[in-house]
Amino acid sequence: MPIKKNESKKIIEKGKKRELIVVKKEEINLPLDKNAICPKCGNQGAYWEAAQTRAADEPETKFYICAKCGHRWREY
């Protein structure tokens, strides 16, 4: 509805709604490499998985997740 020249509308801002999202820590079902050392916290032990990210004639890439801090890194 348009506002006429002699009318004015007052906009009242109500309190903003906030949502709380709780994320549960997922269990990691990956093998544990006890010799891998985290570059972030220095912890010895990380979960890993391998994936072929490049050409088939090149070695696979290993992705690691630190068992202590959750830092992720990869090795080619």
Secondary structure, DSSP 8 states (H G I E B T S, - for coil): ----TT-----------------------S-EEEEEE-TTT--EEEEEEEE--S-TTS--EEEEEETTT--EEEE-
